[in-house]
Amino acid sequence: MHCREFTEAELAELDREVAELAWRWARRLVGLRTEQAPFGPADPQLPETERAAAHLARLYVLARVRNSADSRADADAFYAGQAGAGYPEIAAALGLS
């Protein structure tokens, strides 16, 4: 099975979904409802101190997402190898040259 490359539009969509995921969890961690701000990096609806707390929470979430993605990538690299994929294919899937 061959995996095609993302289109530019798909990469933008993926980026938006990750951003939305991070904001959703950040709002949850600081005790805001899903319909409350912040909805983006410079939301004027919040005072500066609350906005800083939201950004720190989002940073915390993004670090956890990165750790989770790294763990999942390690597992999938292992399973791909177990299924017969070689180093060149695994490196290509990881975007390594």
Helices and strands as residue ranges (DSSP letters): H 8-29, H 48-82, H 87-93
